[in-house]
Amino acid sequence: MSEFQEETQKIIEKIKTKSLVINRVPKNIKDEFINFADEEFESDYGMCLKSVWDNFKLWKMFFENIDMKLDKIIELIGNESQEEEIKLLSGKSINKREVKIG
């Protein structure tokens, strides 16, 4: 193998380890992503994808936890043996009789 071919092979391997090809992306989503990357990340698609992925993980964690919080609120409201007043994280207190479920 010639020196040129070896250098070319090294470049190809480097590109393979750093590249990502995504197929079957709807045109409108692709256009939105490109516009977002252009405006917010100076066309750096890798950093744009990282930002989208990081935000997705945060939202996923938020929504997984919100179900647990709602279940706890429903349990507090429905439990007759608990006190009549519920104190929220904000410090505000609400009376269980004021809360309606359904």
N, CA, C and O atoms as a Tinker XYZ file with bonds, in Angstrom:
   408  protein
     1  N      0.854000   -1.177000    0.000000    73     2
     2  CA     0.000000    0.000000    0.000000    64     1     3
     3  C      0.897000    1.236000    0.000000    63     2     4     5
     4  O      1.867000    1.318000    0.754000    81     3
     5  N      0.556000    2.185000   -0.853000    73     3     6
     6  CA     1.369000    3.399000   -0.958000    64     5     7
     7  C      1.112000    4.326000    0.229000    63     6     8     9
     8  O      0.140000    4.152000    0.963000    81     7
     9  N      1.976000    5.291000    0.404000    73     7    10
    10  CA     1.830000    6.260000    1.499000    64     9    11
    11  C      0.524000    7.043000    1.356000    63    10    12    13
    12  O     -0.151000    7.328000    2.345000    81    11
    13  N      0.178000    7.385000    0.118000    73    11    14
    14  CA    -1.073000    8.106000   -0.136000    64    13    15
    15  C     -2.276000    7.260000    0.285000    63    14    16    17
    16  O     -3.208000    7.764000    0.912000    81    15
    17  N     -2.248000    5.972000   -0.065000    73    15    18
    18  CA    -3.356000    5.080000    0.286000    64    17    19
    19  C     -3.463000    4.909000    1.807000    63    18    20    21
    20  O     -4.566000    4.846000    2.350000    81    19
    21  N     -2.326000    4.834000    2.484000    73    19    22
    22  CA    -2.331000    4.704000    3.943000    64    21    23
    23  C     -2.923000    5.950000    4.600000    63    22    24    25
    24  O     -3.728000    5.840000    5.525000    81    23
    25  N     -2.533000    7.121000    4.132000    73    23    26
    26  CA    -3.071000    8.378000    4.668000    64    25    27
    27  C     -4.571000    8.473000    4.410000    63    26    28    29
    28  O     -5.342000    8.892000    5.274000    81    27
    29  N     -4.967000    8.074000    3.197000    73    27    30
    30  CA    -6.387000    8.089000    2.856000    64    29    31
    31  C     -7.166000    7.145000    3.778000    63    30    32    33
    32  O     -8.249000    7.492000    4.249000    81    31
    33  N     -6.620000    5.959000    4.033000    73    31    34
    34  CA    -7.269000    4.992000    4.908000    64    33    35
    35  C     -7.390000    5.535000    6.335000    63    34    36    37
    36  O     -8.415000    5.336000    6.987000    81    35
    37  N     -6.355000    6.216000    6.818000    73    35    38
    38  CA    -6.393000    6.818000    8.160000    64    37    39
    39  C     -7.496000    7.873000    8.244000    63    38    40    41
    40  O     -8.225000    7.943000    9.233000    81    39
    41  N     -7.607000    8.682000    7.209000    73    39    42
    42  CA    -8.642000    9.721000    7.176000    64    41    43
    43  C    -10.033000    9.081000    7.162000    63    42    44    45
    44  O    -10.935000    9.537000    7.863000    81    43
    45  N    -10.202000    8.035000    6.370000    73    43    46
    46  CA   -11.495000    7.339000    6.297000    64    45    47
    47  C    -11.859000    6.761000    7.655000    63    46    48    49
    48  O    -13.003000    6.890000    8.091000    81    47
    49  N    -10.914000    6.131000    8.328000    73    47    50
    50  CA   -11.176000    5.554000    9.653000    64    49    51
    51  C    -11.531000    6.642000   10.674000    63    50    52    53
    52  O    -12.411000    6.452000   11.513000    81    51
    53  N    -10.839000    7.777000   10.592000    73    51    54
    54  CA   -11.129000    8.884000   11.501000    64    53    55
    55  C    -12.544000    9.408000   11.278000    63    54    56    57
    56  O    -13.268000    9.690000   12.233000    81    55
    57  N    -12.931000    9.535000   10.017000    73    55    58
    58  CA   -14.279000   10.008000    9.688000    64    57    59
    59  C    -15.324000    9.011000   10.184000    63    58    60    61
    60  O    -16.359000    9.419000   10.711000    81    59
    61  N    -15.071000    7.716000   10.024000    73    59    62
    62  CA   -16.022000    6.691000   10.469000    64    61    63
    63  C    -16.260000    6.756000   11.969000    63    62    64    65
    64  O    -17.391000    6.572000   12.420000    81    63
    65  N    -15.219000    7.014000   12.749000    73    63    66
    66  CA   -15.384000    7.038000   14.202000    64    65    67
    67  C    -16.081000    8.299000   14.681000    63    66    68    69
    68  O    -16.643000    8.301000   15.777000    81    67
    69  N    -16.065000    9.360000   13.906000    73    67    70
    70  CA   -16.660000   10.630000   14.333000    64    69    71
    71  C    -17.964000   10.958000   13.626000    63    70    72    73
    72  O    -18.627000   11.928000   13.993000    81    71
    73  N    -18.349000   10.182000   12.629000    73    71    74
    74  CA   -19.527000   10.562000   11.844000    64    73    75
    75  C    -20.767000    9.783000   12.289000    63    74    76    77
    76  O    -20.680000    8.745000   12.946000    81    75
    77  N    -21.909000   10.323000   11.906000    73    75    78
    78  CA   -23.197000    9.702000   12.178000    64    77    79
    79  C    -24.082000    9.969000   10.971000    63    78    80    81
    80  O    -24.239000   11.113000   10.544000    81    79
    81  N    -24.648000    8.921000   10.436000    73    79    82
    82  CA   -25.548000    9.056000    9.296000    64    81    83
    83  C    -26.932000    8.611000    9.752000    63    82    84    85
    84  O    -27.106000    7.504000   10.261000    81    83
    85  N    -27.899000    9.479000    9.564000    73    83    86
    86  CA   -29.269000    9.162000    9.941000    64    85    87
    87  C    -30.107000    9.185000    8.672000    63    86    88    89
    88  O    -30.131000   10.183000    7.952000    81    87
    89  N    -30.789000    8.086000    8.403000    73    87    90
    90  CA   -31.620000    7.971000    7.206000    64    89    91
    91  C    -33.095000    8.064000    7.566000    63    90    92    93
    92  O    -33.469000    7.961000    8.734000    81    91
    93  N    -33.922000    8.259000    6.555000    73    91    94
    94  CA   -35.380000    8.265000    6.684000    64    93    95
    95  C    -35.887000    9.352000    7.618000    63    94    96    97
    96  O    -36.810000    9.121000    8.399000    81    95
    97  N    -35.297000   10.519000    7.542000    73    95    98
    98  CA   -35.752000   11.659000    8.338000    64    97    99
    99  C    -36.733000   12.455000    7.474000    63    98   100   101
   100  O    -36.397000   12.836000    6.353000    81    99
   101  N    -37.945000   12.710000    7.987000    73    99   102
   102  CA   -38.892000   13.507000    7.204000    64   101   103
   103  C    -38.282000   14.878000    6.861000    63   102   104   105
   104  O    -37.576000   15.478000    7.671000    81   103
   105  N    -38.569000   15.352000    5.654000    73   103   106
   106  CA   -37.956000   16.586000    5.169000    64   105   107
   107  C    -38.214000   17.764000    6.101000    63   106   108   109
   108  O    -37.301000   18.547000    6.361000    81   107
   109  N    -39.431000   17.909000    6.607000    73   107   110
   110  CA   -39.725000   19.058000    7.471000    64   109   111
   111  C    -38.924000   18.998000    8.777000    63   110   112   113
   112  O    -38.486000   20.033000    9.278000    81   111
   113  N    -38.728000   17.794000    9.332000    73   111   114
   114  CA   -37.940000   17.649000   10.563000    64   113   115
   115  C    -36.469000   17.945000   10.273000    63   114   116   117
   116  O    -35.799000   18.620000   11.055000    81   115
   117  N    -35.981000   17.442000    9.161000    73   115   118
   118  CA   -34.588000   17.702000    8.767000    64   117   119
   119  C    -34.360000   19.203000    8.597000    63   118   120   121
   120  O    -33.363000   19.745000    9.075000    81   119
   121  N    -35.286000   19.863000    7.915000    73   119   122
   122  CA   -35.153000   21.312000    7.701000    64   121   123
   123  C    -35.179000   22.067000    9.029000    63   122   124   125
   124  O    -34.391000   22.990000    9.231000    81   123
   125  N    -36.085000   21.679000    9.939000    73   123   126
   126  CA   -36.144000   22.324000   11.262000    64   125   127
   127  C    -34.840000   22.126000   12.019000    63   126   128   129
   128  O    -34.315000   23.063000   12.621000    81   127
   129  N    -34.318000   20.908000   11.988000    73   127   130
   130  CA   -33.075000   20.604000   12.698000    64   129   131
   131  C    -31.922000   21.434000   12.128000    63   130   132   133
   132  O    -31.134000   22.009000   12.880000    81   131
   133  N    -31.829000   21.492000   10.817000    73   131   134
   134  CA   -30.752000   22.260000   10.178000    64   133   135
   135  C    -30.884000   23.740000   10.527000    63   134   136   137
   136  O    -29.889000   24.386000   10.855000    81   135
   137  N    -32.093000   24.281000   10.459000    73   135   138
   138  CA   -32.293000   25.691000   10.814000    64   137   139
   139  C    -31.928000   25.957000   12.268000    63   138   140   141
   140  O    -31.292000   26.965000   12.578000    81   139
   141  N    -32.326000   25.060000   13.153000    73   139   142
   142  CA   -32.002000   25.194000   14.575000    64   141   143
   143  C    -30.484000   25.153000   14.780000    63   142   144   145
   144  O    -29.927000   25.966000   15.517000    81   143
   145  N    -29.826000   24.202000   14.122000    73   143   146
   146  CA   -28.366000   24.086000   14.235000    64   145   147
   147  C    -27.680000   25.333000   13.682000    63   146   148   149
   148  O    -26.703000   25.816000   14.254000    81   147
   149  N    -28.193000   25.850000   12.569000    73   147   150
   150  CA   -27.610000   27.060000   11.970000    64   149   151
   151  C    -27.737000   28.253000   12.911000    63   150   152   153
   152  O    -26.784000   29.008000   13.102000    81   151
   153  N    -28.920000   28.415000   13.494000    73   151   154
   154  CA   -29.190000   29.594000   14.327000    64   153   155
   155  C    -28.557000   29.512000   15.711000    63   154   156   157
   156  O    -28.016000   30.499000   16.208000    81   155
   157  N    -28.623000   28.348000   16.327000    73   155   158
   158  CA   -28.208000   28.217000   17.729000    64   157   159
   159  C    -26.793000   27.675000   17.913000    63   158   160   161
   160  O    -26.167000   27.926000   18.943000    81   159
   161  N    -26.284000   26.939000   16.933000    73   159   162
   162  CA   -25.005000   26.258000   17.106000    64   161   163
   163  C    -24.035000   26.508000   15.957000    63   162   164   165
   164  O    -23.082000   25.752000   15.769000    81   163
   165  N    -24.274000   27.558000   15.195000    73   163   166
   166  CA   -23.412000   27.919000   14.065000    64   165   167
   167  C    -23.154000   26.721000   13.145000    63   166   168   169
   168  O    -22.023000   26.467000   12.730000    81   167
   169  N    -24.213000   26.006000   12.846000    73   167   170
   170  CA   -24.213000   24.841000   11.949000    64   169   171
   171  C    -23.432000   23.643000   12.490000    63   170   172   173
   172  O    -23.071000   22.750000   11.724000    81   171
   173  N    -23.171000   23.611000   13.785000    73   171   174
   174  CA   -22.484000   22.461000   14.386000    64   173   175
   175  C    -23.547000   21.413000   14.735000    63   174   176   177
   176  O    -24.151000   21.458000   15.807000    81   175
   177  N    -23.763000   20.475000   13.815000    73   175   178
   178  CA   -24.825000   19.490000   13.981000    64   177   179
   179  C    -24.574000   18.569000   15.169000    63   178   180   181
   180  O    -25.521000   18.126000   15.819000    81   179
   181  N    -23.325000   18.281000   15.455000    73   179   182
   182  CA   -22.999000   17.427000   16.594000    64   181   183
   183  C    -23.414000   18.057000   17.907000    63   182   184   185
   184  O    -24.014000   17.392000   18.751000    81   183
   185  N    -23.101000   19.332000   18.092000    73   183   186
   186  CA   -23.484000   20.023000   19.324000    64   185   187
   187  C    -24.995000   20.212000   19.395000    63   186   188   189
   188  O    -25.580000   20.164000   20.477000    81   187
   189  N    -25.618000   20.422000   18.256000    73   187   190
   190  CA   -27.082000   20.549000   18.223000    64   189   191
   191  C    -27.724000   19.231000   18.644000    63   190   192   193
   192  O    -28.661000   19.228000   19.443000    81   191
   193  N    -27.235000   18.118000   18.118000    73   191   194
   194  CA   -27.760000   16.811000   18.487000    64   193   195
   195  C    -27.536000   16.542000   19.975000    63   194   196   197
   196  O    -28.414000   16.000000   20.646000    81   195
   197  N    -26.376000   16.917000   20.487000    73   195   198
   198  CA   -26.084000   16.739000   21.913000    64   197   199
   199  C    -27.086000   17.525000   22.759000    63   198   200   201
   200  O    -27.598000   17.013000   23.755000    81   199
   201  N    -27.361000   18.757000   22.365000    73   199   202
   202  CA   -28.312000   19.587000   23.100000    64   201   203
   203  C    -29.715000   18.972000   23.076000    63   202   204   205
   204  O    -30.391000   18.910000   24.103000    81   203
   205  N    -30.137000   18.524000   21.909000    73   203   206
   206  CA   -31.457000   17.901000   21.782000    64   205   207
   207  C    -31.519000   16.645000   22.654000    63   206   208   209
   208  O    -32.512000   16.423000   23.347000    81   207
   209  N    -30.478000   15.835000   22.624000    73   207   210
   210  CA   -30.447000   14.599000   23.410000    64   209   211
   211  C    -30.452000   14.897000   24.907000    63   210   212   213
   212  O    -31.191000   14.261000   25.659000    81   211
   213  N    -29.632000   15.863000   25.351000    73   211   214
   214  CA   -29.595000   16.239000   26.768000    64   213   215
   215  C    -30.965000   16.715000   27.245000    63   214   216   217
   216  O    -31.420000   16.337000   28.324000    81   215
   217  N    -31.620000   17.547000   26.433000    73   215   218
   218  CA   -32.949000   18.041000   26.792000    64   217   219
   219  C    -33.977000   16.918000   26.815000    63   218   220   221
   220  O    -34.864000   16.906000   27.668000    81   219
   221  N    -33.865000   15.987000   25.894000    73   219   222
   222  CA   -34.767000   14.832000   25.891000    64   221   223
   223  C    -34.629000   14.045000   27.191000    63   222   224   225
   224  O    -35.632000   13.659000   27.792000    81   223
   225  N    -33.394000   13.806000   27.627000    73   223   226
   226  CA   -33.179000   13.046000   28.864000    64   225   227
   227  C    -33.764000   13.783000   30.068000    63   226   228   229
   228  O    -34.347000   13.159000   30.955000    81   227
   229  N    -33.610000   15.113000   30.101000    73   227   230
   230  CA   -34.184000   15.885000   31.207000    64   229   231
   231  C    -35.704000   15.809000   31.219000    63   230   232   233
   232  O    -36.307000   15.602000   32.271000    81   231
   233  N    -36.326000   15.973000   30.056000    73   231   234
   234  CA   -37.782000   15.900000   29.969000    64   233   235
   235  C    -38.283000   14.511000   30.332000    63   234   236   237
   236  O    -39.305000   14.373000   31.004000    81   235
   237  N    -37.566000   13.480000   29.889000    73   235   238
   238  CA   -37.954000   12.105000   30.208000    64   237   239
   239  C    -37.925000   11.892000   31.717000    63   238   240   241
   240  O    -38.856000   11.325000   32.289000    81   239
   241  N    -36.861000   12.348000   32.354000    73   239   242
   242  CA   -36.746000   12.214000   33.805000    64   241   243
   243  C    -37.858000   13.003000   34.503000    63   242   244   245
   244  O    -38.449000   12.523000   35.470000    81   243
   245  N    -38.138000   14.199000   34.017000    73   243   246
   246  CA   -39.196000   15.030000   34.590000    64   245   247
   247  C    -40.548000   14.317000   34.518000    63   246   248   249
   248  O    -41.266000   14.243000   35.516000    81   247
   249  N    -40.890000   13.798000   33.354000    73   247   250
   250  CA   -42.188000   13.153000   33.196000    64   249   251
   251  C    -42.280000   11.835000   33.950000    63   250   252   253
   252  O    -43.363000   11.465000   34.402000    81   251
   253  N    -41.173000   11.121000   34.097000    73   251   254
   254  CA   -41.205000    9.903000   34.911000    64   253   255
   255  C    -41.466000   10.249000   36.367000    63   254   256   257
   256  O    -42.179000    9.522000   37.060000    81   255
   257  N    -40.896000   11.355000   36.839000    73   255   258
   258  CA   -41.070000   11.761000   38.231000    64   257   259
   259  C    -42.431000   12.415000   38.478000    63   258   260   261
   260  O    -42.967000   12.307000   39.581000    81   259
   261  N    -42.995000   13.080000   37.489000    73   259   262
   262  CA   -44.269000   13.775000   37.690000    64   261   263
   263  C    -45.368000   12.765000   37.998000    63   262   264   265
   264  O    -46.268000   13.064000   38.782000    81   263
   265  N    -45.317000   11.582000   37.404000    73   263   266
   266  CA   -46.317000   10.557000   37.706000    64   265   267
   267  C    -46.261000   10.157000   39.171000    63   266   268   269
   268  O    -47.293000    9.987000   39.819000    81   267
   269  N    -45.032000   10.006000   39.694000    73   267   270
   270  CA   -44.898000    9.645000   41.109000    64   269   271
   271  C    -45.437000   10.754000   42.002000    63   270   272   273
   272  O    -46.087000   10.483000   43.011000    81   271
   273  N    -45.169000   11.997000   41.633000    73   271   274
   274  CA   -45.648000   13.129000   42.432000    64   273   275
   275  C    -47.169000   13.216000   42.388000    63   274   276   277
   276  O    -47.802000   13.459000   43.416000    81   275
   277  N    -47.759000   13.023000   41.221000    73   275   278
   278  CA   -49.214000   13.055000   41.115000    64   277   279
   279  C    -49.843000   11.919000   41.913000    63   278   280   281
   280  O    -50.867000   12.109000   42.569000    81   279
   281  N    -49.229000   10.739000   41.856000    73   279   282
   282  CA   -49.739000    9.620000   42.654000    64   281   283
   283  C    -49.708000    9.954000   44.139000    63   282   284   285
   284  O    -50.649000    9.629000   44.863000    81   283
   285  N    -48.640000   10.598000   44.601000    73   283   286
   286  CA   -48.525000   10.970000   46.013000    64   285   287
   287  C    -49.588000   12.013000   46.390000    63   286   288   289
   288  O    -50.187000   11.931000   47.463000    81   287
   289  N    -49.818000   12.982000   45.514000    73   287   290
   290  CA   -50.845000   14.001000   45.775000    64   289   291
   291  C    -52.217000   13.350000   45.873000    63   290   292   293
   292  O    -52.989000   13.666000   46.779000    81   291
   293  N    -52.525000   12.451000   44.959000    73   291   294
   294  CA   -53.823000   11.761000   44.978000    64   293   295
   295  C    -53.956000   10.932000   46.249000    63   294   296   297
   296  O    -55.024000   10.885000   46.859000    81   295
   297  N    -52.872000   10.282000   46.640000    73   295   298
   298  CA   -52.888000    9.500000   47.880000    64   297   299
   299  C    -53.154000   10.398000   49.088000    63   298   300   301
   300  O    -53.947000   10.045000   49.961000    81   299
   301  N    -52.497000   11.554000   49.139000    73   299   302
   302  CA   -52.700000   12.485000   50.254000    64   301   303
   303  C    -54.127000   13.003000   50.299000    63   302   304   305
   304  O    -54.728000   13.092000   51.370000    81   303
   305  N    -54.666000   13.342000   49.144000    73   303   306
   306  CA   -56.021000   13.897000   49.089000    64   305   307
   307  C    -57.055000   12.845000   49.448000    63   306   308   309
   308  O    -58.033000   13.135000   50.136000    81   307
   309  N    -56.836000   11.626000   48.981000    73   307   310
   310  CA   -57.823000   10.577000   49.198000    64   309   311
   311  C    -57.730000    9.893000   50.544000    63   310   312   313
   312  O    -58.667000    9.198000   50.938000    81   311
   313  N    -56.639000   10.064000   51.259000    73   311   314
   314  CA   -56.452000    9.368000   52.529000    64   313   315
   315  C    -57.175000   10.113000   53.645000    63   314   316   317
   316  O    -56.777000   11.216000   54.019000    81   315
   317  N    -58.235000    9.509000   54.175000    73   315   318
   318  CA   -59.047000   10.149000   55.206000    64   317   319
   319  C    -58.337000   10.258000   56.548000    63   318   320   321
   320  O    -58.660000   11.136000   57.347000    81   319
   321  N    -57.366000    9.368000   56.808000    73   319   322
   322  CA   -56.701000    9.399000   58.106000    64   321   323
   323  C    -55.658000   10.520000   58.200000    63   322   324   325
   324  O    -55.184000   10.839000   59.290000    81   323
   325  N    -55.312000   11.100000   57.084000    73   323   326
   326  CA   -54.350000   12.203000   57.091000    64   325   327
   327  C    -55.019000   13.471000   57.613000    63   326   328   329
   328  O    -56.243000   13.554000   57.716000    81   327
   329  N    -54.205000   14.430000   57.931000    73   327   330
   330  CA   -54.738000   15.719000   58.374000    64   329   331
   331  C    -55.574000   16.341000   57.268000    63   330   332   333
   332  O    -55.452000   15.970000   56.100000    81   331
   333  N    -56.419000   17.281000   57.640000    73   331   334
   334  CA   -57.300000   17.933000   56.677000    64   333   335
   335  C    -56.568000   18.934000   55.797000    63   334   336   337
   336  O    -57.100000   19.354000   54.769000    81   335
   337  N    -55.367000   19.322000   56.178000    73   335   338
   338  CA   -54.634000   20.338000   55.440000    64   337   339
   339  C    -53.379000   19.723000   54.822000    63   338   340   341
   340  O    -52.693000   18.918000   55.454000    81   339
   341  N    -53.088000   20.113000   53.579000    73   339   342
   342  CA   -51.895000   19.640000   52.872000    64   341   343
   343  C    -50.992000   20.835000   52.639000    63   342   344   345
   344  O    -51.440000   21.868000   52.141000    81   343
   345  N    -49.728000   20.704000   52.996000    73   343   346
   346  CA   -48.778000   21.791000   52.793000    64   345   347
   347  C    -47.981000   21.509000   51.522000    63   346   348   349
   348  O    -47.377000   20.446000   51.382000    81   347
   349  N    -47.985000   22.468000   50.599000    73   347   350
   350  CA   -47.268000   22.336000   49.337000    64   349   351
   351  C    -45.809000   22.748000   49.506000    63   350   352   353
   352  O    -45.447000   23.378000   50.500000    81   351
   353  N    -44.979000   22.391000   48.537000    73   351   354
   354  CA   -43.564000   22.771000   48.591000    64   353   355
   355  C    -43.381000   24.281000   48.622000    63   354   356   357
   356  O    -42.409000   24.781000   49.189000    81   355
   357  N    -44.296000   24.994000   48.027000    73   355   358
   358  CA   -44.204000   26.457000   48.002000    64   357   359
   359  C    -44.460000   27.060000   49.377000    63   358   360   361
   360  O    -44.224000   28.249000   49.593000    81   359
   361  N    -44.947000   26.231000   50.312000    73   359   362
   362  CA   -45.280000   26.724000   51.638000    64   361   363
   363  C    -46.759000   26.988000   51.813000    63   362   364   365
   364  O    -47.239000   27.143000   52.936000    81   363
   365  N    -47.480000   27.039000   50.712000    73   363   366
   366  CA   -48.920000   27.280000   50.762000    64   365   367
   367  C    -49.627000   26.033000   51.290000    63   366   368   369
   368  O    -49.239000   24.908000   50.974000    81   367
   369  N    -50.648000   26.240000   52.083000    73   367   370
   370  CA   -51.454000   25.132000   52.605000    64   369   371
   371  C    -52.798000   25.132000   51.918000    63   370   372   373
   372  O    -53.373000   26.191000   51.667000    81   371
   373  N    -53.304000   23.950000   51.613000    73   371   374
   374  CA   -54.641000   23.838000   51.034000    64   373   375
   375  C    -55.441000   22.850000   51.876000    63   374   376   377
   376  O    -54.883000   21.918000   52.455000    81   375
   377  N    -56.723000   23.059000   51.936000    73   375   378
   378  CA   -57.619000   22.177000   52.663000    64   377   379
   379  C    -58.057000   21.071000   51.711000    63   378   380   381
   380  O    -58.387000   21.339000   50.556000    81   379
   381  N    -58.060000   19.819000   52.194000    73   379   382
   382  CA   -58.412000   18.696000   51.329000    64   381   383
   383  C    -59.826000   18.824000   50.770000    63   382   384   385
   384  O    -60.102000   18.328000   49.678000    81   383
   385  N    -60.702000   19.465000   51.485000    73   383   386
   386  CA   -62.077000   19.622000   51.012000    64   385   387
   387  C    -62.157000   20.543000   49.802000    63   386   388   389
   388  O    -63.122000   20.481000   49.040000    81   387
   389  N    -61.147000   21.403000   49.616000    73   387   390
   390  CA   -61.149000   22.337000   48.486000    64   389   391
   391  C    -60.716000   21.660000   47.185000    63   390   392   393
   392  O    -60.960000   22.183000   46.097000    81   391
   393  N    -60.080000   20.508000   47.300000    73   391   394
   394  CA   -59.538000   19.811000   46.114000    64   393   395
   395  C    -60.545000   18.800000   45.623000    63   394   396   397
   396  O    -61.065000   17.996000   46.396000    81   395
   397  N    -60.819000   18.847000   44.324000    73   395   398
   398  CA   -61.760000   17.901000   43.720000    64   397   399
   399  C    -61.006000   17.054000   42.722000    63   398   400   401
   400  O    -60.238000   17.578000   41.916000    81   399
   401  N    -61.213000   15.760000   42.767000    73   399   402
   402  CA   -60.591000   14.842000   41.807000    64   401   403
   403  C    -61.672000   14.421000   40.831000    63   402   404   405
   404  O    -62.783000   14.055000   41.214000    81   403
   405  N    -61.310000   14.484000   39.549000    73   403   406
   406  CA   -62.238000   14.006000   38.530000    64   405   407
   407  C    -63.056000   15.069000   38.063000    63   406   408
   408  O    -63.904000   14.859000   37.196000    81   407
